[in-house]
Each structure stands twice: as structure tokens, then as C-alpha cells.
Amino acid sequence: MSTALALRRRPIDAALAVFFTASVAYGFLFSLPEGLGVPVSPDSPWPPLRALHAWAVAQEPAHLEPPPILIANCLLDGFVYAPFGVFLVYALVRGRRWIRLPAFLYAGSAVTNMFLYFTQTFLGPHPPLELAPYLGFNLPWLLAPIVLAGRLRRRDPFAARPAARRRLPRAGPAW
């Protein structure tokens, strides 16, 4: 088994670690309380959901009266994805290969979850009011798991890549 390259030499892993750290915080501060029924309102008892109210009014009205699929997404984010993100960030920072299979399972689930979330958003009764800010905020949760899966596809994704071998011409007749 090879040792992992330093994180500073793995910029994609560093960027993913930063994104998933923010995702963990979002899952615990916003998604979990919303999924558990704390209202998204200007007088919400949970300050992060008071702040989310302005976004909901401006971009995603479904958060004001969440449909069951949005509640399910929030609970999945708060109870599954955020806790998993803690292990994922640790493994990315430390270069741990054991994260590969769980990360592939997570990536498939997260992409499916975002597909359902976008379907509800675009085909439901409350489409986004402005597409650019909506996608700017929500697309990273679709793209980051895809990048993660691509990044971890190698058998030892954290090791230095071997130098490219120079191919010598084959000896023999050149017919």
C-alpha cells in the first residue's frame, strides 16, 4: 500500500473536502431542523431557518410549506448525508482508500436524490423564480458527488501517479 500524497498536492481532494465540510454544516444547521418540522419563517425558533426564509421567498417557495418529498430530502440530508460527510472529509484529508466504496454508494444516492429534488422543483407548483441563483446554489450538490466518484475511480486514488513510460519502437520488420 502506498502512502497518500499531501493534501496540498491533491487540489481536487482539498476542494471536495471544503465543499463537503460546508455540506455537513448545511445538513445539520438547515436540512435536519427543516426535515424535523421546524418552520422556515421570519419568526422561526431556529435562527438558520429564519435566514433561509428570505431565500425561500426569493427563490424556493416550496420551503415555506414543504411537500413530503422535500421533507424526505431534508431528513436524508440531515440523518445520512451530513454524518457520512464527516467520514468523507476525514478520508479525503487523510487520503484513506477505505472511503472508495462508501463514496460510490453515496454518489449514486446523492445524484438520485438531487434528480428527485430538481424534479419536484421544476415540475412542482413552485418552480424557481430566478434560474441562475437557484442553479448556482443547488447544482454543486449534484456535481460534487459526480466529481467525487470520478476522483475515486482509481484503485489507489491518493497515491502519486507513476511517471509516464516512454514507449520505444518495437524491433522487427516494418512491413
Summary of the structure (lengths in Angstrom):
residues: 175
radius of gyration: 20.8
end to end distance: 44.0
largest distance: 83.3
contacts: 480
relative contact order: 0.15
helix: 67%
strand: 0%
